[in-house]
């Protein structure tokens, strides 16, 4: 049975997904500086429209003329992000008020509140530091972290626990898959913030070569200067090529590991999870290839971000099942191995996180 707060957490998760996609749309339409100040827009709570407001904007921001479409893209993202922040604050307050209730998560909602406050700071720095790639990538990762943590909270409040016995190696595969997907999302953020998505316009080669000239030192120079306007990017072609190639190599590595994870899931009877993982992986690969083949069309690029979010949430779900199932553990003795049950349950197992009972 679902615990109190489940529906609120589920709604917050869906809202977080929408905020992530709005952020992707803002970034891909080059609207990150559609409002040159924060948290308002040219000093107003919405995009300037009247003649007096436009005159005020021109007077105080002479170098950034008002572009209504970009301004509204940025402000819409901020409105929804602000609403999400209030919702997470409500979840945190509710969890603290019911902290003595059995099974009530407390640390996770409070940590989520800290993450969303950090996200607000990164959102401000994204504007004030003029799309500095390090901050833009961090802001993107923070959005995905908020989404995945809200999904984890929803799972914990759902009251559903798997009744499976799984080998310990499944946890290793699930952890490896999650870490690699997070790393690939970070690489995707670095590609986007440095405008390297179209650095290679052919497949499977790049510039007609399997390994073209690429400047990895500058492509991954993490101390770029603060001050220039990074709208459109500041790196040269070879540096952007290096970033793009690294993202491609990462995609191959992630694919291999997730295929292995799907095999492990199928082997322990989690066939639906395995199928869901394969579908999410296949969709994301197709969207990534389409970005290159069709020259980064906006709907496909936004969908690629949605695919990354879906793949990440699938890995969160897999890890949740792997770590809340009963784990089969082997215990060494002098000659060979034996199984020691922690408590009387079907099969010879030890509950994860508990020491085996010894007479």
Secondary structure as a PSIPRED ss2 file (coil, helix, strand):
# PSIPRED VFORMAT (PSIPRED V4.0)

   1 X C   1.000  0.000  0.000
   2 X C   1.000  0.000  0.000
   3 X C   1.000  0.000  0.000
   4 X C   1.000  0.000  0.000
   5 X C   1.000  0.000  0.000
   6 X H   0.000  1.000  0.000
   7 X H   0.000  1.000  0.000
   8 X H   0.000  1.000  0.000
   9 X H   0.000  1.000  0.000
  10 X H   0.000  1.000  0.000
  11 X H   0.000  1.000  0.000
  12 X H   0.000  1.000  0.000
  13 X H   0.000  1.000  0.000
  14 X H   0.000  1.000  0.000
  15 X H   0.000  1.000  0.000
  16 X H   0.000  1.000  0.000
  17 X H   0.000  1.000  0.000
  18 X H   0.000  1.000  0.000
  19 X H   0.000  1.000  0.000
  20 X H   0.000  1.000  0.000
  21 X H   0.000  1.000  0.000
  22 X H   0.000  1.000  0.000
  23 X H   0.000  1.000  0.000
  24 X H   0.000  1.000  0.000
  25 X H   0.000  1.000  0.000
  26 X H   0.000  1.000  0.000
  27 X H   0.000  1.000  0.000
  28 X H   0.000  1.000  0.000
  29 X C   1.000  0.000  0.000
  30 X C   1.000  0.000  0.000
  31 X C   1.000  0.000  0.000
  32 X C   1.000  0.000  0.000
  33 X C   1.000  0.000  0.000
  34 X C   1.000  0.000  0.000
  35 X C   1.000  0.000  0.000
  36 X C   1.000  0.000  0.000
  37 X C   1.000  0.000  0.000
  38 X C   1.000  0.000  0.000
  39 X C   1.000  0.000  0.000
  40 X C   1.000  0.000  0.000
  41 X E   0.000  0.000  1.000
  42 X C   1.000  0.000  0.000
  43 X C   1.000  0.000  0.000
  44 X E   0.000  0.000  1.000
  45 X C   1.000  0.000  0.000
  46 X C   1.000  0.000  0.000
  47 X C   1.000  0.000  0.000
  48 X C   1.000  0.000  0.000
  49 X C   1.000  0.000  0.000
  50 X C   1.000  0.000  0.000
  51 X H   0.000  1.000  0.000
  52 X H   0.000  1.000  0.000
  53 X H   0.000  1.000  0.000
  54 X H   0.000  1.000  0.000
  55 X H   0.000  1.000  0.000
  56 X H   0.000  1.000  0.000
  57 X H   0.000  1.000  0.000
  58 X H   0.000  1.000  0.000
  59 X H   0.000  1.000  0.000
  60 X H   0.000  1.000  0.000
  61 X C   1.000  0.000  0.000
  62 X C   1.000  0.000  0.000
  63 X C   1.000  0.000  0.000
  64 X C   1.000  0.000  0.000
  65 X C   1.000  0.000  0.000
  66 X C   1.000  0.000  0.000
  67 X C   1.000  0.000  0.000
  68 X H   0.000  1.000  0.000
  69 X H   0.000  1.000  0.000
  70 X H   0.000  1.000  0.000
  71 X H   0.000  1.000  0.000
  72 X H   0.000  1.000  0.000
  73 X H   0.000  1.000  0.000
  74 X H   0.000  1.000  0.000
  75 X H   0.000  1.000  0.000
  76 X H   0.000  1.000  0.000
  77 X H   0.000  1.000  0.000
  78 X H   0.000  1.000  0.000
  79 X H   0.000  1.000  0.000
  80 X H   0.000  1.000  0.000
  81 X H   0.000  1.000  0.000
  82 X H   0.000  1.000  0.000
  83 X H   0.000  1.000  0.000
  84 X H   0.000  1.000  0.000
  85 X H   0.000  1.000  0.000
  86 X H   0.000  1.000  0.000
  87 X H   0.000  1.000  0.000
  88 X H   0.000  1.000  0.000
  89 X H   0.000  1.000  0.000
  90 X H   0.000  1.000  0.000
  91 X H   0.000  1.000  0.000
  92 X H   0.000  1.000  0.000
  93 X H   0.000  1.000  0.000
  94 X H   0.000  1.000  0.000
  95 X H   0.000  1.000  0.000
  96 X H   0.000  1.000  0.000
  97 X H   0.000  1.000  0.000
  98 X C   1.000  0.000  0.000
  99 X C   1.000  0.000  0.000
 100 X C   1.000  0.000  0.000
 101 X C   1.000  0.000  0.000
 102 X C   1.000  0.000  0.000
 103 X C   1.000  0.000  0.000
 104 X C   1.000  0.000  0.000
 105 X C   1.000  0.000  0.000
 106 X C   1.000  0.000  0.000
 107 X H   0.000  1.000  0.000
 108 X H   0.000  1.000  0.000
 109 X H   0.000  1.000  0.000
 110 X H   0.000  1.000  0.000
 111 X H   0.000  1.000  0.000
 112 X H   0.000  1.000  0.000
 113 X H   0.000  1.000  0.000
 114 X H   0.000  1.000  0.000
 115 X H   0.000  1.000  0.000
 116 X H   0.000  1.000  0.000
 117 X H   0.000  1.000  0.000
 118 X H   0.000  1.000  0.000
 119 X H   0.000  1.000  0.000
 120 X H   0.000  1.000  0.000
 121 X H   0.000  1.000  0.000
 122 X H   0.000  1.000  0.000
 123 X H   0.000  1.000  0.000
 124 X H   0.000  1.000  0.000
 125 X H   0.000  1.000  0.000
 126 X H   0.000  1.000  0.000
 127 X H   0.000  1.000  0.000
 128 X H   0.000  1.000  0.000
 129 X C   1.000  0.000  0.000
 130 X C   1.000  0.000  0.000
 131 X C   1.000  0.000  0.000
 132 X C   1.000  0.000  0.000
 133 X H   0.000  1.000  0.000
 134 X H   0.000  1.000  0.000
 135 X H   0.000  1.000  0.000
 136 X H   0.000  1.000  0.000
 137 X H   0.000  1.000  0.000
 138 X H   0.000  1.000  0.000
 139 X H   0.000  1.000  0.000
 140 X H   0.000  1.000  0.000
 141 X H   0.000  1.000  0.000
 142 X H   0.000  1.000  0.000
 143 X H   0.000  1.000  0.000
 144 X H   0.000  1.000  0.000
 145 X H   0.000  1.000  0.000
 146 X H   0.000  1.000  0.000
 147 X H   0.000  1.000  0.000
 148 X H   0.000  1.000  0.000
 149 X H   0.000  1.000  0.000
 150 X H   0.000  1.000  0.000
 151 X H   0.000  1.000  0.000
 152 X H   0.000  1.000  0.000
 153 X H   0.000  1.000  0.000
 154 X H   0.000  1.000  0.000
 155 X H   0.000  1.000  0.000
 156 X H   0.000  1.000  0.000
 157 X H   0.000  1.000  0.000
 158 X H   0.000  1.000  0.000
 159 X C   1.000  0.000  0.000
 160 X C   1.000  0.000  0.000
 161 X C   1.000  0.000  0.000
 162 X C   1.000  0.000  0.000
 163 X C   1.000  0.000  0.000
 164 X C   1.000  0.000  0.000
 165 X E   0.000  0.000  1.000
 166 X E   0.000  0.000  1.000
 167 X E   0.000  0.000  1.000
 168 X H   0.000  1.000  0.000
 169 X H   0.000  1.000  0.000
 170 X H   0.000  1.000  0.000
 171 X H   0.000  1.000  0.000
 172 X H   0.000  1.000  0.000
 173 X H   0.000  1.000  0.000
 174 X H   0.000  1.000  0.000
 175 X H   0.000  1.000  0.000
 176 X H   0.000  1.000  0.000
 177 X H   0.000  1.000  0.000
 178 X H   0.000  1.000  0.000
 179 X H   0.000  1.000  0.000
 180 X H   0.000  1.000  0.000
 181 X H   0.000  1.000  0.000
 182 X H   0.000  1.000  0.000
 183 X H   0.000  1.000  0.000
 184 X H   0.000  1.000  0.000
 185 X H   0.000  1.000  0.000
 186 X H   0.000  1.000  0.000
 187 X H   0.000  1.000  0.000
 188 X H   0.000  1.000  0.000
 189 X H   0.000  1.000  0.000
 190 X H   0.000  1.000  0.000
 191 X H   0.000  1.000  0.000
 192 X H   0.000  1.000  0.000
 193 X H   0.000  1.000  0.000
 194 X C   1.000  0.000  0.000
 195 X C   1.000  0.000  0.000
 196 X C   1.000  0.000  0.000
 197 X C   1.000  0.000  0.000
 198 X C   1.000  0.000  0.000
 199 X C   1.000  0.000  0.000
 200 X C   1.000  0.000  0.000
 201 X C   1.000  0.000  0.000
 202 X C   1.000  0.000  0.000
 203 X C   1.000  0.000  0.000
 204 X C   1.000  0.000  0.000
 205 X C   1.000  0.000  0.000
 206 X E   0.000  0.000  1.000
 207 X C   1.000  0.000  0.000
 208 X C   1.000  0.000  0.000
 209 X E   0.000  0.000  1.000
 210 X C   1.000  0.000  0.000
 211 X C   1.000  0.000  0.000
 212 X C   1.000  0.000  0.000
 213 X C   1.000  0.000  0.000
 214 X C   1.000  0.000  0.000
 215 X C   1.000  0.000  0.000
 216 X H   0.000  1.000  0.000
 217 X H   0.000  1.000  0.000
 218 X H   0.000  1.000  0.000
 219 X H   0.000  1.000  0.000
 220 X C   1.000  0.000  0.000
 221 X C   1.000  0.000  0.000
 222 X C   1.000  0.000  0.000
 223 X C   1.000  0.000  0.000
 224 X C   1.000  0.000  0.000
 225 X C   1.000  0.000  0.000
 226 X C   1.000  0.000  0.000
 227 X C   1.000  0.000  0.000
 228 X C   1.000  0.000  0.000
 229 X C   1.000  0.000  0.000
 230 X C   1.000  0.000  0.000
 231 X C   1.000  0.000  0.000
 232 X C   1.000  0.000  0.000
 233 X C   1.000  0.000  0.000
 234 X C   1.000  0.000  0.000
 235 X C   1.000  0.000  0.000
 236 X C   1.000  0.000  0.000
 237 X H   0.000  1.000  0.000
 238 X H   0.000  1.000  0.000
 239 X H   0.000  1.000  0.000
 240 X H   0.000  1.000  0.000
 241 X H   0.000  1.000  0.000
 242 X H   0.000  1.000  0.000
 243 X H   0.000  1.000  0.000
 244 X H   0.000  1.000  0.000
 245 X H   0.000  1.000  0.000
 246 X H   0.000  1.000  0.000
 247 X H   0.000  1.000  0.000
 248 X H   0.000  1.000  0.000
 249 X H   0.000  1.000  0.000
 250 X H   0.000  1.000  0.000
 251 X H   0.000  1.000  0.000
 252 X H   0.000  1.000  0.000
 253 X H   0.000  1.000  0.000
 254 X H   0.000  1.000  0.000
 255 X H   0.000  1.000  0.000
 256 X H   0.000  1.000  0.000
 257 X H   0.000  1.000  0.000
 258 X H   0.000  1.000  0.000
 259 X H   0.000  1.000  0.000
 260 X H   0.000  1.000  0.000
 261 X H   0.000  1.000  0.000
 262 X H   0.000  1.000  0.000
 263 X H   0.000  1.000  0.000
 264 X H   0.000  1.000  0.000
 265 X H   0.000  1.000  0.000
 266 X H   0.000  1.000  0.000
 267 X H   0.000  1.000  0.000
 268 X C   1.000  0.000  0.000
 269 X C   1.000  0.000  0.000
 270 X C   1.000  0.000  0.000
 271 X H   0.000  1.000  0.000
 272 X H   0.000  1.000  0.000
 273 X H   0.000  1.000  0.000
 274 X H   0.000  1.000  0.000
 275 X H   0.000  1.000  0.000
 276 X H   0.000  1.000  0.000
 277 X H   0.000  1.000  0.000
 278 X H   0.000  1.000  0.000
 279 X H   0.000  1.000  0.000
 280 X H   0.000  1.000  0.000
 281 X H   0.000  1.000  0.000
 282 X H   0.000  1.000  0.000
 283 X H   0.000  1.000  0.000
 284 X H   0.000  1.000  0.000
 285 X H   0.000  1.000  0.000
 286 X H   0.000  1.000  0.000
 287 X H   0.000  1.000  0.000
 288 X H   0.000  1.000  0.000
 289 X H   0.000  1.000  0.000
 290 X H   0.000  1.000  0.000
 291 X H   0.000  1.000  0.000
 292 X H   0.000  1.000  0.000
 293 X H   0.000  1.000  0.000
 294 X C   1.000  0.000  0.000
 295 X C   1.000  0.000  0.000
 296 X C   1.000  0.000  0.000
 297 X C   1.000  0.000  0.000
 298 X H   0.000  1.000  0.000
 299 X H   0.000  1.000  0.000
 300 X H   0.000  1.000  0.000
 301 X H   0.000  1.000  0.000
 302 X H   0.000  1.000  0.000
 303 X H   0.000  1.000  0.000
 304 X H   0.000  1.000  0.000
 305 X H   0.000  1.000  0.000
 306 X H   0.000  1.000  0.000
 307 X H   0.000  1.000  0.000
 308 X H   0.000  1.000  0.000
 309 X H   0.000  1.000  0.000
 310 X H   0.000  1.000  0.000
 311 X H   0.000  1.000  0.000
 312 X H   0.000  1.000  0.000
 313 X H   0.000  1.000  0.000
 314 X H   0.000  1.000  0.000
 315 X H   0.000  1.000  0.000
 316 X H   0.000  1.000  0.000
 317 X H   0.000  1.000  0.000
 318 X H   0.000  1.000  0.000
 319 X H   0.000  1.000  0.000
 320 X H   0.000  1.000  0.000
 321 X H   0.000  1.000  0.000
 322 X H   0.000  1.000  0.000
 323 X H   0.000  1.000  0.000
 324 X H   0.000  1.000  0.000
 325 X C   1.000  0.000  0.000
 326 X E   0.000  0.000  1.000
 327 X E   0.000  0.000  1.000
 328 X E   0.000  0.000  1.000
 329 X C   1.000  0.000  0.000
 330 X C   1.000  0.000  0.000
 331 X E   0.000  0.000  1.000
 332 X E   0.000  0.000  1.000
 333 X C   1.000  0.000  0.000
 334 X C   1.000  0.000  0.000
 335 X C   1.000  0.000  0.000
 336 X C   1.000  0.000  0.000
 337 X E   0.000  0.000  1.000
 338 X E   0.000  0.000  1.000
 339 X C   1.000  0.000  0.000
 340 X C   1.000  0.000  0.000
 341 X C   1.000  0.000  0.000
 342 X C   1.000  0.000  0.000
 343 X C   1.000  0.000  0.000
 344 X C   1.000  0.000  0.000
 345 X C   1.000  0.000  0.000
 346 X C   1.000  0.000  0.000
 347 X C   1.000  0.000  0.000
 348 X C   1.000  0.000  0.000
 349 X C   1.000  0.000  0.000
 350 X E   0.000  0.000  1.000
 351 X C   1.000  0.000  0.000
 352 X C   1.000  0.000  0.000
 353 X C   1.000  0.000  0.000
 354 X C   1.000  0.000  0.000
 355 X C   1.000  0.000  0.000
 356 X C   1.000  0.000  0.000
 357 X C   1.000  0.000  0.000
 358 X C   1.000  0.000  0.000
 359 X C   1.000  0.000  0.000
